[in-house]
């Protein structure tokens, strides 16, 4: 992938890809249930 993105966008994309590939992958973290502090995980 050669498009530019922020660190937050890259982290969210990596999580999405991992979750699609393996249903056992989960995301844990502070404020994650509300989409993250900056909303970067909204809709995950």
N, CA, C, O and CB atoms as a CASP TS submission, in Angstrom:
PFRMAT TS
TARGET T0000
AUTHOR 0000-0000-0000
METHOD Language model
MODEL 1
PARENT N/A
ATOM      1  N   UNK     1       0.856  -1.171   0.000  1.00  0.00           N
ATOM      2  CA  UNK     1       0.000   0.000   0.000  1.00  0.00           C
ATOM      3  C   UNK     1       0.901   1.233   0.000  1.00  0.00           C
ATOM      4  O   UNK     1       1.838   1.320   0.794  1.00  0.00           O
ATOM      5  CB  UNK     1      -0.973  -0.001   1.230  1.00  0.00           C
ATOM      6  N   UNK     2       0.624   2.164  -0.870  1.00  0.00           N
ATOM      7  CA  UNK     2       1.496   3.323  -0.976  1.00  0.00           C
ATOM      8  C   UNK     2       0.801   4.648  -0.685  1.00  0.00           C
ATOM      9  O   UNK     2       1.395   5.709  -0.875  1.00  0.00           O
ATOM     10  CB  UNK     2       2.089   3.370  -2.334  1.00  0.00           C
ATOM     11  N   UNK     3      -0.438   4.603  -0.232  1.00  0.00           N
ATOM     12  CA  UNK     3      -1.112   5.863   0.069  1.00  0.00           C
ATOM     13  C   UNK     3      -0.674   6.387   1.432  1.00  0.00           C
ATOM     14  O   UNK     3      -0.311   5.612   2.317  1.00  0.00           O
ATOM     15  CB  UNK     3      -2.641   5.684   0.032  1.00  0.00           C
ATOM     16  N   UNK     4      -0.710   7.693   1.592  1.00  0.00           N
ATOM     17  CA  UNK     4      -0.337   8.295   2.871  1.00  0.00           C
ATOM     18  C   UNK     4      -1.523   8.248   3.820  1.00  0.00           C
ATOM     19  O   UNK     4      -2.672   8.441   3.423  1.00  0.00           O
ATOM     20  CB  UNK     4       0.147   9.753   2.678  1.00  0.00           C
ATOM     21  N   UNK     5      -1.212   7.984   5.097  1.00  0.00           N
ATOM     22  CA  UNK     5      -2.245   7.971   6.128  1.00  0.00           C
ATOM     23  C   UNK     5      -1.591   8.285   7.463  1.00  0.00           C
ATOM     24  O   UNK     5      -0.374   8.194   7.622  1.00  0.00           O
ATOM     25  CB  UNK     5      -2.987   6.597   6.176  1.00  0.00           C
ATOM     26  N   UNK     6      -2.425   8.653   8.406  1.00  0.00           N
ATOM     27  CA  UNK     6      -1.915   8.948   9.737  1.00  0.00           C
ATOM     28  C   UNK     6      -1.632   7.644  10.484  1.00  0.00           C
ATOM     29  O   UNK     6      -2.045   6.563  10.063  1.00  0.00           O
ATOM     30  CB  UNK     6      -2.917   9.822  10.527  1.00  0.00           C
ATOM     31  N   UNK     7      -0.923   7.776  11.591  1.00  0.00           N
ATOM     32  CA  UNK     7      -0.652   6.611  12.433  1.00  0.00           C
ATOM     33  C   UNK     7      -1.964   5.981  12.899  1.00  0.00           C
ATOM     34  O   UNK     7      -2.101   4.758  12.889  1.00  0.00           O
ATOM     35  CB  UNK     7       0.218   7.006  13.649  1.00  0.00           C
ATOM     36  N   UNK     8      -2.929   6.811  13.306  1.00  0.00           N
ATOM     37  CA  UNK     8      -4.218   6.310  13.786  1.00  0.00           C
ATOM     38  C   UNK     8      -4.958   5.564  12.682  1.00  0.00           C
ATOM     39  O   UNK     8      -5.546   4.513  12.935  1.00  0.00           O
ATOM     40  CB  UNK     8      -5.080   7.464  14.311  1.00  0.00           C
ATOM     41  N   UNK     9      -4.940   6.090  11.469  1.00  0.00           N
ATOM     42  CA  UNK     9      -5.597   5.420  10.349  1.00  0.00           C
ATOM     43  C   UNK     9      -4.928   4.075  10.057  1.00  0.00           C
ATOM     44  O   UNK     9      -5.608   3.081   9.802  1.00  0.00           O
ATOM     45  CB  UNK     9      -5.569   6.314   9.093  1.00  0.00           C
ATOM     46  N   UNK    10      -3.607   4.050  10.095  1.00  0.00           N
ATOM     47  CA  UNK    10      -2.871   2.813   9.835  1.00  0.00           C
ATOM     48  C   UNK    10      -3.165   1.764  10.904  1.00  0.00           C
ATOM     49  O   UNK    10      -3.331   0.586  10.587  1.00  0.00           O
ATOM     50  CB  UNK    10      -1.364   3.093   9.770  1.00  0.00           C
ATOM     51  N   UNK    11      -3.228   2.180  12.155  1.00  0.00           N
ATOM     52  CA  UNK    11      -3.524   1.249  13.246  1.00  0.00           C
ATOM     53  C   UNK    11      -4.922   0.671  13.098  1.00  0.00           C
ATOM     54  O   UNK    11      -5.121  -0.526  13.306  1.00  0.00           O
ATOM     55  CB  UNK    11      -3.385   1.947  14.604  1.00  0.00           C
ATOM     56  N   UNK    12      -5.882   1.498  12.745  1.00  0.00           N
ATOM     57  CA  UNK    12      -7.256   1.034  12.566  1.00  0.00           C
ATOM     58  C   UNK    12      -7.352   0.081  11.377  1.00  0.00           C
ATOM     59  O   UNK    12      -8.018  -0.950  11.464  1.00  0.00           O
ATOM     60  CB  UNK    12      -8.207   2.228  12.371  1.00  0.00           C
ATOM     61  N   UNK    13      -6.705   0.410  10.286  1.00  0.00           N
ATOM     62  CA  UNK    13      -6.708  -0.450   9.105  1.00  0.00           C
ATOM     63  C   UNK    13      -6.085  -1.808   9.421  1.00  0.00           C
ATOM     64  O   UNK    13      -6.603  -2.842   8.999  1.00  0.00           O
ATOM     65  CB  UNK    13      -5.955   0.225   7.949  1.00  0.00           C
ATOM     66  N   UNK    14      -4.988  -1.810  10.151  1.00  0.00           N
ATOM     67  CA  UNK    14      -4.334  -3.063  10.528  1.00  0.00           C
ATOM     68  C   UNK    14      -5.252  -3.911  11.400  1.00  0.00           C
ATOM     69  O   UNK    14      -5.327  -5.127  11.227  1.00  0.00           O
ATOM     70  CB  UNK    14      -3.015  -2.782  11.264  1.00  0.00           C
ATOM     71  N   UNK    15      -5.947  -3.276  12.331  1.00  0.00           N
ATOM     72  CA  UNK    15      -6.890  -4.007  13.182  1.00  0.00           C
ATOM     73  C   UNK    15      -8.038  -4.580  12.362  1.00  0.00           C
ATOM     74  O   UNK    15      -8.426  -5.731  12.561  1.00  0.00           O
ATOM     75  CB  UNK    15      -7.438  -3.091  14.283  1.00  0.00           C
ATOM     76  N   UNK    16      -8.579  -3.798  11.451  1.00  0.00           N
ATOM     77  CA  UNK    16      -9.669  -4.273  10.595  1.00  0.00           C
ATOM     78  C   UNK    16      -9.237  -5.492   9.787  1.00  0.00           C
ATOM     79  O   UNK    16      -9.968  -6.479   9.709  1.00  0.00           O
ATOM     80  CB  UNK    16     -10.136  -3.154   9.651  1.00  0.00           C
ATOM     81  N   UNK    17      -8.064  -5.425   9.193  1.00  0.00           N
ATOM     82  CA  UNK    17      -7.568  -6.543   8.390  1.00  0.00           C
ATOM     83  C   UNK    17      -7.350  -7.787   9.241  1.00  0.00           C
ATOM     84  O   UNK    17      -7.680  -8.895   8.819  1.00  0.00           O
ATOM     85  CB  UNK    17      -6.268  -6.157   7.691  1.00  0.00           C
ATOM     86  N   UNK    18      -6.798  -7.609  10.432  1.00  0.00           N
ATOM     87  CA  UNK    18      -6.561  -8.744  11.324  1.00  0.00           C
ATOM     88  C   UNK    18      -7.874  -9.363  11.777  1.00  0.00           C
ATOM     89  O   UNK    18      -7.988 -10.586  11.861  1.00  0.00           O
ATOM     90  CB  UNK    18      -5.739  -8.308  12.538  1.00  0.00           C
ATOM     91  N   UNK    19      -8.871  -8.526  12.071  1.00  0.00           N
ATOM     92  CA  UNK    19     -10.165  -9.036  12.530  1.00  0.00           C
ATOM     93  C   UNK    19     -10.910  -9.767  11.414  1.00  0.00           C
ATOM     94  O   UNK    19     -11.617 -10.740  11.673  1.00  0.00           O
ATOM     95  CB  UNK    19     -11.025  -7.889  13.064  1.00  0.00           C
ATOM     96  N   UNK    20     -10.754  -9.305  10.187  1.00  0.00           N
ATOM     97  CA  UNK    20     -11.382 -10.003   9.057  1.00  0.00           C
ATOM     98  C   UNK    20     -10.721 -11.360   8.813  1.00  0.00           C
ATOM     99  O   UNK    20     -11.394 -12.331   8.466  1.00  0.00           O
ATOM    100  CB  UNK    20     -11.302  -9.141   7.782  1.00  0.00           C
ATOM    101  N   UNK    21      -9.425 -11.422   8.993  1.00  0.00           N
ATOM    102  CA  UNK    21      -8.675 -12.646   8.724  1.00  0.00           C
ATOM    103  C   UNK    21      -8.849 -13.699   9.812  1.00  0.00           C
ATOM    104  O   UNK    21      -8.767 -14.895   9.532  1.00  0.00           O
ATOM    105  CB  UNK    21      -7.215 -12.324   8.568  1.00  0.00           C
ATOM    106  N   UNK    22      -9.088 -13.272  11.040  1.00  0.00           N
ATOM    107  CA  UNK    22      -9.152 -14.210  12.164  1.00  0.00           C
ATOM    108  C   UNK    22     -10.224 -13.761  13.147  1.00  0.00           C
ATOM    109  O   UNK    22     -10.065 -12.729  13.798  1.00  0.00           O
ATOM    110  CB  UNK    22      -7.778 -14.319  12.875  1.00  0.00           C
ATOM    111  N   UNK    23     -11.316 -14.519  13.267  1.00  0.00           N
ATOM    112  CA  UNK    23     -12.407 -14.126  14.167  1.00  0.00           C
ATOM    113  C   UNK    23     -12.029 -14.147  15.648  1.00  0.00           C
ATOM    114  O   UNK    23     -12.803 -13.676  16.482  1.00  0.00           O
ATOM    115  CB  UNK    23     -13.580 -15.030  13.951  1.00  0.00           C
ATOM    116  N   UNK    24     -10.875 -14.674  15.984  1.00  0.00           N
ATOM    117  CA  UNK    24     -10.437 -14.700  17.379  1.00  0.00           C
ATOM    118  C   UNK    24      -9.712 -13.424  17.793  1.00  0.00           C
ATOM    119  O   UNK    24      -9.420 -13.237  18.974  1.00  0.00           O
ATOM    120  CB  UNK    24      -9.537 -15.889  17.612  1.00  0.00           C
ATOM    121  N   UNK    25      -9.418 -12.549  16.842  1.00  0.00           N
ATOM    122  CA  UNK    25      -8.735 -11.288  17.143  1.00  0.00           C
ATOM    123  C   UNK    25      -9.717 -10.339  17.822  1.00  0.00           C
ATOM    124  O   UNK    25     -10.841 -10.161  17.352  1.00  0.00           O
ATOM    125  CB  UNK    25      -8.149 -10.642  15.847  1.00  0.00           C
ATOM    126  N   UNK    26      -9.295  -9.738  18.917  1.00  0.00           N
ATOM    127  CA  UNK    26     -10.114  -8.757  19.630  1.00  0.00           C
ATOM    128  C   UNK    26      -9.291  -7.495  19.866  1.00  0.00           C
ATOM    129  O   UNK    26      -8.061  -7.518  19.833  1.00  0.00           O
ATOM    130  CB  UNK    26     -10.635  -9.336  20.980  1.00  0.00           C
ATOM    131  N   UNK    27      -9.987  -6.414  20.099  1.00  0.00           N
ATOM    132  CA  UNK    27      -9.318  -5.148  20.400  1.00  0.00           C
ATOM    133  C   UNK    27      -9.716  -4.727  21.809  1.00  0.00           C
ATOM    134  O   UNK    27     -10.901  -4.658  22.132  1.00  0.00           O
ATOM    135  CB  UNK    27      -9.688  -4.038  19.352  1.00  0.00           C
ATOM    136  N   UNK    28      -8.735  -4.451  22.632  1.00  0.00           N
ATOM    137  CA  UNK    28      -8.962  -4.015  24.002  1.00  0.00           C
ATOM    138  C   UNK    28      -8.241  -2.696  24.218  1.00  0.00           C
ATOM    139  O   UNK    28      -7.137  -2.496  23.711  1.00  0.00           O
ATOM    140  CB  UNK    28      -8.482  -5.084  25.022  1.00  0.00           C
ATOM    141  N   UNK    29      -8.853  -1.810  24.958  1.00  0.00           N
ATOM    142  CA  UNK    29      -8.156  -0.569  25.249  1.00  0.00           C
ATOM    143  C   UNK    29      -9.071   0.472  25.857  1.00  0.00           C
ATOM    144  O   UNK    29     -10.296   0.366  25.798  1.00  0.00           O
ATOM    145  CB  UNK    29      -7.529  -0.024  24.000  1.00  0.00           C
ATOM    146  N   UNK    30      -8.462   1.457  26.429  1.00  0.00           N
ATOM    147  CA  UNK    30      -9.190   2.549  27.058  1.00  0.00           C
ATOM    148  C   UNK    30      -9.947   3.346  25.998  1.00  0.00           C
ATOM    149  O   UNK    30      -9.371   3.731  24.980  1.00  0.00           O
ATOM    150  CB  UNK    30      -8.227   3.466  27.843  1.00  0.00           C
ATOM    151  N   UNK    31     -11.218   3.591  26.230  1.00  0.00           N
ATOM    152  CA  UNK    31     -12.089   4.358  25.338  1.00  0.00           C
ATOM    153  C   UNK    31     -12.358   3.685  23.998  1.00  0.00           C
ATOM    154  O   UNK    31     -12.964   4.303  23.123  1.00  0.00           O
ATOM    155  CB  UNK    31     -11.490   5.698  25.094  1.00  0.00           C
ATOM    156  N   UNK    32     -11.937   2.461  23.812  1.00  0.00           N
ATOM    157  CA  UNK    32     -12.149   1.784  22.537  1.00  0.00           C
ATOM    158  C   UNK    32     -13.637   1.583  22.247  1.00  0.00           C
ATOM    159  O   UNK    32     -14.065   1.667  21.096  1.00  0.00           O
ATOM    160  CB  UNK    32     -11.429   0.437  22.531  1.00  0.00           C
ATOM    161  N   UNK    33     -14.412   1.320  23.276  1.00  0.00           N
ATOM    162  CA  UNK    33     -15.847   1.114  23.101  1.00  0.00           C
ATOM    163  C   UNK    33     -16.566   2.331  22.551  1.00  0.00           C
ATOM    164  O   UNK    33     -17.633   2.212  21.950  1.00  0.00           O
ATOM    165  CB  UNK    33     -16.463   0.724  24.403  1.00  0.00           C
ATOM    166  N   UNK    34     -15.987   3.492  22.756  1.00  0.00           N
ATOM    167  CA  UNK    34     -16.584   4.733  22.237  1.00  0.00           C
ATOM    168  C   UNK    34     -15.893   5.198  20.960  1.00  0.00           C
ATOM    169  O   UNK    34     -16.089   6.333  20.528  1.00  0.00           O
ATOM    170  CB  UNK    34     -16.514   5.841  23.295  1.00  0.00           C
ATOM    171  N   UNK    35     -15.099   4.343  20.362  1.00  0.00           N
ATOM    172  CA  UNK    35     -14.444   4.705  19.112  1.00  0.00           C
ATOM    173  C   UNK    35     -13.036   5.229  19.269  1.00  0.00           C
ATOM    174  O   UNK    35     -12.439   5.706  18.304  1.00  0.00           O
ATOM    175  CB  UNK    35     -15.248   5.714  18.413  1.00  0.00           C
ATOM    176  N   UNK    36     -12.503   5.149  20.459  1.00  0.00           N
ATOM    177  CA  UNK    36     -11.154   5.675  20.688  1.00  0.00           C
ATOM    178  C   UNK    36     -11.198   7.133  21.087  1.00  0.00           C
ATOM    179  O   UNK    36     -12.212   7.805  20.898  1.00  0.00           O
ATOM    180  CB  UNK    36     -10.292   5.505  19.442  1.00  0.00           C
ATOM    181  N   UNK    37     -10.125   7.615  21.628  1.00  0.00           N
ATOM    182  CA  UNK    37     -10.044   8.992  22.107  1.00  0.00           C
ATOM    183  C   UNK    37     -10.303   9.982  20.975  1.00  0.00           C
ATOM    184  O   UNK    37     -10.960  11.004  21.178  1.00  0.00           O
ATOM    185  CB  UNK    37      -8.673   9.258  22.736  1.00  0.00           C
ATOM    186  N   UNK    38      -9.793   9.683  19.797  1.00  0.00           N
ATOM    187  CA  UNK    38      -9.932  10.592  18.661  1.00  0.00           C
ATOM    188  C   UNK    38     -10.932  10.082  17.626  1.00  0.00           C
ATOM    189  O   UNK    38     -11.041  10.651  16.540  1.00  0.00           O
ATOM    190  CB  UNK    38      -8.585  10.806  18.004  1.00  0.00           C
ATOM    191  N   UNK    39     -11.664   9.014  17.953  1.00  0.00           N
ATOM    192  CA  UNK    39     -12.655   8.467  17.031  1.00  0.00           C
ATOM    193  C   UNK    39     -12.071   7.573  15.950  1.00  0.00           C
ATOM    194  O   UNK    39     -12.778   7.182  15.021  1.00  0.00           O
ATOM    195  CB  UNK    39     -13.397   9.577  16.390  1.00  0.00           C
ATOM    196  N   UNK    40     -10.791   7.246  16.060  1.00  0.00           N
ATOM    197  CA  UNK    40     -10.147   6.482  15.005  1.00  0.00           C
ATOM    198  C   UNK    40     -10.643   5.043  14.897  1.00  0.00           C
ATOM    199  O   UNK    40     -10.458   4.406  13.860  1.00  0.00           O
ATOM    200  CB  UNK    40      -8.675   6.481  15.224  1.00  0.00           C
ATOM    201  N   UNK    41     -11.271   4.522  15.953  1.00  0.00           N
ATOM    202  CA  UNK    41     -11.757   3.143  15.913  1.00  0.00           C
ATOM    203  C   UNK    41     -13.275   3.076  15.790  1.00  0.00           C
ATOM    204  O   UNK    41     -13.860   2.009  15.974  1.00  0.00           O
ATOM    205  CB  UNK    41     -11.309   2.396  17.157  1.00  0.00           C
ATOM    206  N   UNK    42     -13.903   4.168  15.491  1.00  0.00           N
ATOM    207  CA  UNK    42     -15.355   4.204  15.341  1.00  0.00           C
ATOM    208  C   UNK    42     -15.772   3.240  14.231  1.00  0.00           C
ATOM    209  O   UNK    42     -15.194   3.242  13.144  1.00  0.00           O
ATOM    210  CB  UNK    42     -15.846   5.649  15.031  1.00  0.00           C
ATOM    211  N   UNK    43     -16.778   2.421  14.518  1.00  0.00           N
ATOM    212  CA  UNK    43     -17.296   1.482  13.531  1.00  0.00           C
ATOM    213  C   UNK    43     -16.531   0.179  13.419  1.00  0.00           C
ATOM    214  O   UNK    43     -16.826  -0.645  12.554  1.00  0.00           O
ATOM    215  CB  UNK    43     -17.315   2.126  12.218  1.00  0.00           C
ATOM    216  N   UNK    44     -15.556  -0.012  14.281  1.00  0.00           N
ATOM    217  CA  UNK    44     -14.724  -1.213  14.195  1.00  0.00           C
ATOM    218  C   UNK    44     -15.520  -2.440  14.536  1.00  0.00           C
ATOM    219  O   UNK    44     -14.985  -3.548  14.518  1.00  0.00           O
ATOM    220  CB  UNK    44     -13.520  -1.106  15.115  1.00  0.00           C
TER
END
